[in-house]
């Protein structure tokens, strides 16, 4: 598991986070990376939804 995490770190250049003990924690870094990926997916979805709603609003305004 650790070797896999290390390869992942080397591939994506993840900066390890410093724990309260002052040690580098690769698992925390991976969790933060995954969380960031999920937030970017949510952001993309919300931006697309926002664009769709703006388009629908513009169409409704033309019918009024």
PDB file with SEQRES, HELIX, SHEET and CRYST1 records, atoms N, CA, C and O in Angstrom:
SEQRES   1 A   64  UNK UNK UNK UNK UNK UNK UNK UNK UNK UNK UNK UNK UNK          
SEQRES   2 A   64  UNK UNK UNK UNK UNK UNK UNK UNK UNK UNK UNK UNK UNK          
SEQRES   3 A   64  UNK UNK UNK UNK UNK UNK UNK UNK UNK UNK UNK UNK UNK          
SEQRES   4 A   64  UNK UNK UNK UNK UNK UNK UNK UNK UNK UNK UNK UNK UNK          
SEQRES   5 A   64  UNK UNK UNK UNK UNK UNK UNK UNK UNK UNK UNK UNK              
HELIX    1 AA1 UNK A    2  UNK A   12  1                                  11    
HELIX    2 AA2 UNK A   26  UNK A   63  1                                  38    
CRYST1    1.000    1.000    1.000  90.00  90.00  90.00 P 1           1          
ATOM      1  N   UNK A   1       0.827  -1.196   0.000  1.00  0.00           N  
ATOM      2  CA  UNK A   1       0.000   0.000   0.000  1.00  0.00           C  
ATOM      3  C   UNK A   1       0.865   1.251   0.000  1.00  0.00           C  
ATOM      4  O   UNK A   1       0.604   2.193  -0.749  1.00  0.00           O  
ATOM      5  N   UNK A   2       1.895   1.260   0.841  1.00  0.00           N  
ATOM      6  CA  UNK A   2       2.750   2.442   0.913  1.00  0.00           C  
ATOM      7  C   UNK A   2       3.505   2.644  -0.395  1.00  0.00           C  
ATOM      8  O   UNK A   2       3.669   3.775  -0.852  1.00  0.00           O  
ATOM      9  N   UNK A   3       3.970   1.536  -1.005  1.00  0.00           N  
ATOM     10  CA  UNK A   3       4.699   1.655  -2.272  1.00  0.00           C  
ATOM     11  C   UNK A   3       3.790   2.233  -3.358  1.00  0.00           C  
ATOM     12  O   UNK A   3       4.220   3.048  -4.175  1.00  0.00           O  
ATOM     13  N   UNK A   4       2.536   1.800  -3.354  1.00  0.00           N  
ATOM     14  CA  UNK A   4       1.568   2.322  -4.325  1.00  0.00           C  
ATOM     15  C   UNK A   4       1.341   3.814  -4.097  1.00  0.00           C  
ATOM     16  O   UNK A   4       1.279   4.589  -5.051  1.00  0.00           O  
ATOM     17  N   UNK A   5       1.218   4.211  -2.846  1.00  0.00           N  
ATOM     18  CA  UNK A   5       1.033   5.629  -2.525  1.00  0.00           C  
ATOM     19  C   UNK A   5       2.262   6.438  -2.928  1.00  0.00           C  
ATOM     20  O   UNK A   5       2.134   7.566  -3.402  1.00  0.00           O  
ATOM     21  N   UNK A   6       3.436   5.874  -2.744  1.00  0.00           N  
ATOM     22  CA  UNK A   6       4.667   6.569  -3.109  1.00  0.00           C  
ATOM     23  C   UNK A   6       4.753   6.757  -4.619  1.00  0.00           C  
ATOM     24  O   UNK A   6       5.139   7.831  -5.081  1.00  0.00           O  
ATOM     25  N   UNK A   7       4.399   5.731  -5.399  1.00  0.00           N  
ATOM     26  CA  UNK A   7       4.383   5.860  -6.855  1.00  0.00           C  
ATOM     27  C   UNK A   7       3.388   6.927  -7.284  1.00  0.00           C  
ATOM     28  O   UNK A   7       3.661   7.721  -8.184  1.00  0.00           O  
ATOM     29  N   UNK A   8       2.235   6.937  -6.632  1.00  0.00           N  
ATOM     30  CA  UNK A   8       1.201   7.930  -6.936  1.00  0.00           C  
ATOM     31  C   UNK A   8       1.732   9.328  -6.640  1.00  0.00           C  
ATOM     32  O   UNK A   8       1.519  10.262  -7.413  1.00  0.00           O  
ATOM     33  N   UNK A   9       2.420   9.459  -5.521  1.00  0.00           N  
ATOM     34  CA  UNK A   9       2.990  10.756  -5.143  1.00  0.00           C  
ATOM     35  C   UNK A   9       4.003  11.213  -6.183  1.00  0.00           C  
ATOM     36  O   UNK A   9       3.992  12.374  -6.593  1.00  0.00           O  
ATOM     37  N   UNK A  10       4.870  10.319  -6.606  1.00  0.00           N  
ATOM     38  CA  UNK A  10       5.889  10.681  -7.578  1.00  0.00           C  
ATOM     39  C   UNK A  10       5.266  11.050  -8.922  1.00  0.00           C  
ATOM     40  O   UNK A  10       5.759  11.939  -9.616  1.00  0.00           O  
ATOM     41  N   UNK A  11       4.196  10.374  -9.281  1.00  0.00           N  
ATOM     42  CA  UNK A  11       3.544  10.637 -10.560  1.00  0.00           C  
ATOM     43  C   UNK A  11       2.853  11.993 -10.566  1.00  0.00           C  
ATOM     44  O   UNK A  11       2.920  12.714 -11.562  1.00  0.00           O  
ATOM     45  N   UNK A  12       2.196  12.348  -9.479  1.00  0.00           N  
ATOM     46  CA  UNK A  12       1.412  13.579  -9.438  1.00  0.00           C  
ATOM     47  C   UNK A  12       2.069  14.704  -8.637  1.00  0.00           C  
ATOM     48  O   UNK A  12       1.461  15.758  -8.451  1.00  0.00           O  
ATOM     49  N   UNK A  13       3.292  14.501  -8.163  1.00  0.00           N  
ATOM     50  CA  UNK A  13       4.046  15.516  -7.437  1.00  0.00           C  
ATOM     51  C   UNK A  13       3.254  16.105  -6.271  1.00  0.00           C  
ATOM     52  O   UNK A  13       3.174  17.324  -6.119  1.00  0.00           O  
ATOM     53  N   UNK A  14       2.683  15.252  -5.467  1.00  0.00           N  
ATOM     54  CA  UNK A  14       1.902  15.704  -4.314  1.00  0.00           C  
ATOM     55  C   UNK A  14       2.858  16.105  -3.201  1.00  0.00           C  
ATOM     56  O   UNK A  14       3.766  15.353  -2.847  1.00  0.00           O  
ATOM     57  N   UNK A  15       2.647  17.283  -2.658  1.00  0.00           N  
ATOM     58  CA  UNK A  15       3.456  17.723  -1.523  1.00  0.00           C  
ATOM     59  C   UNK A  15       2.875  17.120  -0.249  1.00  0.00           C  
ATOM     60  O   UNK A  15       1.707  17.355   0.058  1.00  0.00           O  
ATOM     61  N   UNK A  16       3.656  16.352   0.497  1.00  0.00           N  
ATOM     62  CA  UNK A  16       3.140  15.778   1.739  1.00  0.00           C  
ATOM     63  C   UNK A  16       2.753  16.861   2.735  1.00  0.00           C  
ATOM     64  O   UNK A  16       3.389  17.913   2.807  1.00  0.00           O  
ATOM     65  N   UNK A  17       1.709  16.590   3.494  1.00  0.00           N  
ATOM     66  CA  UNK A  17       1.282  17.514   4.536  1.00  0.00           C  
ATOM     67  C   UNK A  17       2.035  17.168   5.819  1.00  0.00           C  
ATOM     68  O   UNK A  17       2.328  16.001   6.081  1.00  0.00           O  
ATOM     69  N   UNK A  18       2.339  18.172   6.601  1.00  0.00           N  
ATOM     70  CA  UNK A  18       3.031  17.947   7.866  1.00  0.00           C  
ATOM     71  C   UNK A  18       1.988  17.704   8.947  1.00  0.00           C  
ATOM     72  O   UNK A  18       1.063  18.496   9.130  1.00  0.00           O  
ATOM     73  N   UNK A  19       2.155  16.593   9.660  1.00  0.00           N  
ATOM     74  CA  UNK A  19       1.203  16.241  10.721  1.00  0.00           C  
ATOM     75  C   UNK A  19       1.554  17.006  11.991  1.00  0.00           C  
ATOM     76  O   UNK A  19       2.550  17.728  12.051  1.00  0.00           O  
ATOM     77  N   UNK A  20       0.719  16.830  12.995  1.00  0.00           N  
ATOM     78  CA  UNK A  20       0.945  17.484  14.278  1.00  0.00           C  
ATOM     79  C   UNK A  20       2.279  17.047  14.891  1.00  0.00           C  
ATOM     80  O   UNK A  20       2.900  17.792  15.648  1.00  0.00           O  
ATOM     81  N   UNK A  21       2.704  15.841  14.554  1.00  0.00           N  
ATOM     82  CA  UNK A  21       3.973  15.328  15.082  1.00  0.00           C  
ATOM     83  C   UNK A  21       5.161  15.884  14.312  1.00  0.00           C  
ATOM     84  O   UNK A  21       6.311  15.672  14.697  1.00  0.00           O  
ATOM     85  N   UNK A  22       4.881  16.601  13.215  1.00  0.00           N  
ATOM     86  CA  UNK A  22       5.960  17.152  12.406  1.00  0.00           C  
ATOM     87  C   UNK A  22       6.446  16.182  11.342  1.00  0.00           C  
ATOM     88  O   UNK A  22       7.481  16.411  10.717  1.00  0.00           O  
ATOM     89  N   UNK A  23       5.704  15.098  11.132  1.00  0.00           N  
ATOM     90  CA  UNK A  23       6.103  14.107  10.134  1.00  0.00           C  
ATOM     91  C   UNK A  23       5.305  14.326   8.859  1.00  0.00           C  
ATOM     92  O   UNK A  23       4.187  14.840   8.891  1.00  0.00           O  
ATOM     93  N   UNK A  24       5.891  13.930   7.740  1.00  0.00           N  
ATOM     94  CA  UNK A  24       5.161  13.983   6.483  1.00  0.00           C  
ATOM     95  C   UNK A  24       4.178  12.825   6.431  1.00  0.00           C  
ATOM     96  O   UNK A  24       4.522  11.697   6.787  1.00  0.00           O  
ATOM     97  N   UNK A  25       2.970  13.097   5.994  1.00  0.00           N  
ATOM     98  CA  UNK A  25       1.931  12.078   5.955  1.00  0.00           C  
ATOM     99  C   UNK A  25       1.396  11.961   4.538  1.00  0.00           C  
ATOM    100  O   UNK A  25       0.561  12.761   4.117  1.00  0.00           O  
ATOM    101  N   UNK A  26       1.872  10.973   3.808  1.00  0.00           N  
ATOM    102  CA  UNK A  26       1.476  10.800   2.410  1.00  0.00           C  
ATOM    103  C   UNK A  26      -0.005  10.475   2.297  1.00  0.00           C  
ATOM    104  O   UNK A  26      -0.642  10.851   1.314  1.00  0.00           O  
ATOM    105  N   UNK A  27      -0.566   9.783   3.284  1.00  0.00           N  
ATOM    106  CA  UNK A  27      -1.973   9.421   3.204  1.00  0.00           C  
ATOM    107  C   UNK A  27      -2.863  10.652   3.316  1.00  0.00           C  
ATOM    108  O   UNK A  27      -3.888  10.729   2.639  1.00  0.00           O  
ATOM    109  N   UNK A  28      -2.493  11.612   4.153  1.00  0.00           N  
ATOM    110  CA  UNK A  28      -3.251  12.857   4.237  1.00  0.00           C  
ATOM    111  C   UNK A  28      -3.185  13.601   2.908  1.00  0.00           C  
ATOM    112  O   UNK A  28      -4.175  14.182   2.464  1.00  0.00           O  
ATOM    113  N   UNK A  29      -2.020  13.580   2.283  1.00  0.00           N  
ATOM    114  CA  UNK A  29      -1.860  14.246   0.993  1.00  0.00           C  
ATOM    115  C   UNK A  29      -2.766  13.616  -0.052  1.00  0.00           C  
ATOM    116  O   UNK A  29      -3.391  14.318  -0.846  1.00  0.00           O  
ATOM    117  N   UNK A  30      -2.836  12.288  -0.048  1.00  0.00           N  
ATOM    118  CA  UNK A  30      -3.692  11.602  -1.012  1.00  0.00           C  
ATOM    119  C   UNK A  30      -5.163  11.906  -0.759  1.00  0.00           C  
ATOM    120  O   UNK A  30      -5.937  12.081  -1.700  1.00  0.00           O  
ATOM    121  N   UNK A  31      -5.545  11.970   0.516  1.00  0.00           N  
ATOM    122  CA  UNK A  31      -6.933  12.311   0.851  1.00  0.00           C  
ATOM    123  C   UNK A  31      -7.259  13.723   0.391  1.00  0.00           C  
ATOM    124  O   UNK A  31      -8.340  13.968  -0.143  1.00  0.00           O  
ATOM    125  N   UNK A  32      -6.335  14.650   0.592  1.00  0.00           N  
ATOM    126  CA  UNK A  32      -6.562  16.028   0.144  1.00  0.00           C  
ATOM    127  C   UNK A  32      -6.646  16.095  -1.376  1.00  0.00           C  
ATOM    128  O   UNK A  32      -7.457  16.843  -1.921  1.00  0.00           O  
ATOM    129  N   UNK A  33      -5.809  15.315  -2.063  1.00  0.00           N  
ATOM    130  CA  UNK A  33      -5.840  15.281  -3.526  1.00  0.00           C  
ATOM    131  C   UNK A  33      -7.187  14.763  -4.019  1.00  0.00           C  
ATOM    132  O   UNK A  33      -7.773  15.329  -4.942  1.00  0.00           O  
ATOM    133  N   UNK A  34      -7.676  13.690  -3.407  1.00  0.00           N  
ATOM    134  CA  UNK A  34      -8.977  13.140  -3.789  1.00  0.00           C  
ATOM    135  C   UNK A  34     -10.097  14.130  -3.504  1.00  0.00           C  
ATOM    136  O   UNK A  34     -11.014  14.288  -4.309  1.00  0.00           O  
ATOM    137  N   UNK A  35     -10.021  14.793  -2.361  1.00  0.00           N  
ATOM    138  CA  UNK A  35     -11.043  15.782  -2.007  1.00  0.00           C  
ATOM    139  C   UNK A  35     -11.039  16.931  -3.010  1.00  0.00           C  
ATOM    140  O   UNK A  35     -12.098  17.415  -3.409  1.00  0.00           O  
ATOM    141  N   UNK A  36      -9.851  17.365  -3.416  1.00  0.00           N  
ATOM    142  CA  UNK A  36      -9.750  18.453  -4.400  1.00  0.00           C  
ATOM    143  C   UNK A  36     -10.346  18.017  -5.731  1.00  0.00           C  
ATOM    144  O   UNK A  36     -11.060  18.785  -6.376  1.00  0.00           O  
ATOM    145  N   UNK A  37     -10.052  16.776  -6.147  1.00  0.00           N  
ATOM    146  CA  UNK A  37     -10.632  16.269  -7.399  1.00  0.00           C  
ATOM    147  C   UNK A  37     -12.152  16.264  -7.333  1.00  0.00           C  
ATOM    148  O   UNK A  37     -12.823  16.657  -8.287  1.00  0.00           O  
ATOM    149  N   UNK A  38     -12.696  15.817  -6.197  1.00  0.00           N  
ATOM    150  CA  UNK A  38     -14.153  15.785  -6.034  1.00  0.00           C  
ATOM    151  C   UNK A  38     -14.745  17.177  -6.051  1.00  0.00           C  
ATOM    152  O   UNK A  38     -15.796  17.395  -6.653  1.00  0.00           O  
ATOM    153  N   UNK A  39     -14.082  18.129  -5.396  1.00  0.00           N  
ATOM    154  CA  UNK A  39     -14.572  19.508  -5.405  1.00  0.00           C  
ATOM    155  C   UNK A  39     -14.539  20.103  -6.806  1.00  0.00           C  
ATOM    156  O   UNK A  39     -15.441  20.851  -7.183  1.00  0.00           O  
ATOM    157  N   UNK A  40     -13.513  19.780  -7.576  1.00  0.00           N  
ATOM    158  CA  UNK A  40     -13.446  20.280  -8.952  1.00  0.00           C  
ATOM    159  C   UNK A  40     -14.563  19.687  -9.816  1.00  0.00           C  
ATOM    160  O   UNK A  40     -15.115  20.367 -10.681  1.00  0.00           O  
ATOM    161  N   UNK A  41     -14.888  18.412  -9.573  1.00  0.00           N  
ATOM    162  CA  UNK A  41     -16.010  17.797 -10.292  1.00  0.00           C  
ATOM    163  C   UNK A  41     -17.325  18.498  -9.940  1.00  0.00           C  
ATOM    164  O   UNK A  41     -18.135  18.793 -10.819  1.00  0.00           O  
ATOM    165  N   UNK A  42     -17.526  18.759  -8.651  1.00  0.00           N  
ATOM    166  CA  UNK A  42     -18.742  19.439  -8.202  1.00  0.00           C  
ATOM    167  C   UNK A  42     -18.803  20.844  -8.798  1.00  0.00           C  
ATOM    168  O   UNK A  42     -19.855  21.286  -9.259  1.00  0.00           O  
ATOM    169  N   UNK A  43     -17.669  21.540  -8.784  1.00  0.00           N  
ATOM    170  CA  UNK A  43     -17.612  22.892  -9.344  1.00  0.00           C  
ATOM    171  C   UNK A  43     -17.988  22.871 -10.825  1.00  0.00           C  
ATOM    172  O   UNK A  43     -18.769  23.709 -11.275  1.00  0.00           O  
ATOM    173  N   UNK A  44     -17.446  21.932 -11.576  1.00  0.00           N  
ATOM    174  CA  UNK A  44     -17.762  21.828 -13.002  1.00  0.00           C  
ATOM    175  C   UNK A  44     -19.246  21.568 -13.219  1.00  0.00           C  
ATOM    176  O   UNK A  44     -19.870  22.157 -14.102  1.00  0.00           O  
ATOM    177  N   UNK A  45     -19.803  20.676 -12.400  1.00  0.00           N  
ATOM    178  CA  UNK A  45     -21.229  20.373 -12.514  1.00  0.00           C  
ATOM    179  C   UNK A  45     -22.066  21.612 -12.238  1.00  0.00           C  
ATOM    180  O   UNK A  45     -23.000  21.915 -12.981  1.00  0.00           O  
ATOM    181  N   UNK A  46     -21.730  22.332 -11.164  1.00  0.00           N  
ATOM    182  CA  UNK A  46     -22.506  23.517 -10.799  1.00  0.00           C  
ATOM    183  C   UNK A  46     -22.373  24.624 -11.846  1.00  0.00           C  
ATOM    184  O   UNK A  46     -23.339  25.339 -12.115  1.00  0.00           O  
ATOM    185  N   UNK A  47     -21.199  24.769 -12.430  1.00  0.00           N  
ATOM    186  CA  UNK A  47     -21.023  25.765 -13.492  1.00  0.00           C  
ATOM    187  C   UNK A  47     -21.867  25.406 -14.704  1.00  0.00           C  
ATOM    188  O   UNK A  47     -22.490  26.279 -15.309  1.00  0.00           O  
ATOM    189  N   UNK A  48     -21.891  24.127 -15.063  1.00  0.00           N  
ATOM    190  CA  UNK A  48     -22.702  23.692 -16.198  1.00  0.00           C  
ATOM    191  C   UNK A  48     -24.184  23.908 -15.907  1.00  0.00           C  
ATOM    192  O   UNK A  48     -24.928  24.372 -16.771  1.00  0.00           O  
ATOM    193  N   UNK A  49     -24.608  23.576 -14.701  1.00  0.00           N  
ATOM    194  CA  UNK A  49     -26.009  23.775 -14.299  1.00  0.00           C  
ATOM    195  C   UNK A  49     -26.363  25.259 -14.320  1.00  0.00           C  
ATOM    196  O   UNK A  49     -27.455  25.632 -14.749  1.00  0.00           O  
ATOM    197  N   UNK A  50     -25.455  26.094 -13.865  1.00  0.00           N  
ATOM    198  CA  UNK A  50     -25.660  27.540 -13.865  1.00  0.00           C  
ATOM    199  C   UNK A  50     -25.834  28.056 -15.293  1.00  0.00           C  
ATOM    200  O   UNK A  50     -26.721  28.868 -15.557  1.00  0.00           O  
ATOM    201  N   UNK A  51     -24.993  27.586 -16.211  1.00  0.00           N  
ATOM    202  CA  UNK A  51     -25.114  27.992 -17.612  1.00  0.00           C  
ATOM    203  C   UNK A  51     -26.452  27.563 -18.192  1.00  0.00           C  
ATOM    204  O   UNK A  51     -27.089  28.318 -18.927  1.00  0.00           O  
ATOM    205  N   UNK A  52     -26.872  26.353 -17.860  1.00  0.00           N  
ATOM    206  CA  UNK A  52     -28.158  25.853 -18.344  1.00  0.00           C  
ATOM    207  C   UNK A  52     -29.308  26.704 -17.811  1.00  0.00           C  
ATOM    208  O   UNK A  52     -30.224  27.051 -18.556  1.00  0.00           O  
ATOM    209  N   UNK A  53     -29.262  27.035 -16.540  1.00  0.00           N  
ATOM    210  CA  UNK A  53     -30.313  27.863 -15.946  1.00  0.00           C  
ATOM    211  C   UNK A  53     -30.326  29.266 -16.541  1.00  0.00           C  
ATOM    212  O   UNK A  53     -31.396  29.841 -16.742  1.00  0.00           O  
ATOM    213  N   UNK A  54     -29.159  29.819 -16.824  1.00  0.00           N  
ATOM    214  CA  UNK A  54     -29.097  31.143 -17.467  1.00  0.00           C  
ATOM    215  C   UNK A  54     -29.728  31.093 -18.851  1.00  0.00           C  
ATOM    216  O   UNK A  54     -30.439  32.015 -19.251  1.00  0.00           O  
ATOM    217  N   UNK A  55     -29.466  30.016 -19.576  1.00  0.00           N  
ATOM    218  CA  UNK A  55     -30.046  29.854 -20.909  1.00  0.00           C  
ATOM    219  C   UNK A  55     -31.561  29.742 -20.821  1.00  0.00           C  
ATOM    220  O   UNK A  55     -32.282  30.381 -21.586  1.00  0.00           O  
ATOM    221  N   UNK A  56     -32.039  28.931 -19.888  1.00  0.00           N  
ATOM    222  CA  UNK A  56     -33.483  28.774 -19.714  1.00  0.00           C  
ATOM    223  C   UNK A  56     -34.128  30.097 -19.308  1.00  0.00           C  
ATOM    224  O   UNK A  56     -35.216  30.423 -19.782  1.00  0.00           O  
ATOM    225  N   UNK A  57     -33.480  30.852 -18.449  1.00  0.00           N  
ATOM    226  CA  UNK A  57     -34.001  32.148 -18.016  1.00  0.00           C  
ATOM    227  C   UNK A  57     -34.077  33.112 -19.193  1.00  0.00           C  
ATOM    228  O   UNK A  57     -35.059  33.837 -19.347  1.00  0.00           O  
ATOM    229  N   UNK A  58     -33.041  33.117 -20.020  1.00  0.00           N  
ATOM    230  CA  UNK A  58     -33.047  33.989 -21.199  1.00  0.00           C  
ATOM    231  C   UNK A  58     -34.190  33.613 -22.140  1.00  0.00           C  
ATOM    232  O   UNK A  58     -34.845  34.490 -22.703  1.00  0.00           O  
ATOM    233  N   UNK A  59     -34.432  32.314 -22.311  1.00  0.00           N  
ATOM    234  CA  UNK A  59     -35.537  31.869 -23.166  1.00  0.00           C  
ATOM    235  C   UNK A  59     -36.883  32.286 -22.580  1.00  0.00           C  
ATOM    236  O   UNK A  59     -37.778  32.702 -23.315  1.00  0.00           O  
ATOM    237  N   UNK A  60     -37.030  32.178 -21.266  1.00  0.00           N  
ATOM    238  CA  UNK A  60     -38.280  32.587 -20.624  1.00  0.00           C  
ATOM    239  C   UNK A  60     -38.508  34.092 -20.764  1.00  0.00           C  
ATOM    240  O   UNK A  60     -39.639  34.536 -20.961  1.00  0.00           O  
ATOM    241  N   UNK A  61     -37.448  34.861 -20.664  1.00  0.00           N  
ATOM    242  CA  UNK A  61     -37.567  36.307 -20.797  1.00  0.00           C  
ATOM    243  C   UNK A  61     -38.017  36.693 -22.200  1.00  0.00           C  
ATOM    244  O   UNK A  61     -38.720  37.690 -22.364  1.00  0.00           O  
ATOM    245  N   UNK A  62     -37.627  35.929 -23.211  1.00  0.00           N  
ATOM    246  CA  UNK A  62     -38.028  36.250 -24.581  1.00  0.00           C  
ATOM    247  C   UNK A  62     -39.503  35.950 -24.805  1.00  0.00           C  
ATOM    248  O   UNK A  62     -40.126  36.540 -25.688  1.00  0.00           O  
ATOM    249  N   UNK A  63     -40.071  35.036 -24.013  1.00  0.00           N  
ATOM    250  CA  UNK A  63     -41.490  34.680 -24.156  1.00  0.00           C  
ATOM    251  C   UNK A  63     -42.410  35.616 -23.385  1.00  0.00           C  
ATOM    252  O   UNK A  63     -43.624  35.602 -23.591  1.00  0.00           O  
ATOM    253  N   UNK A  64     -41.846  36.423 -22.507  1.00  0.00           N  
ATOM    254  CA  UNK A  64     -42.675  37.326 -21.685  1.00  0.00           C  
ATOM    255  C   UNK A  64     -42.994  38.588 -22.453  1.00  0.00           C  
ATOM    256  O   UNK A  64     -43.679  39.469 -21.934  1.00  0.00           O  
TER     257      UNK A  64                                                      
END                                                                             
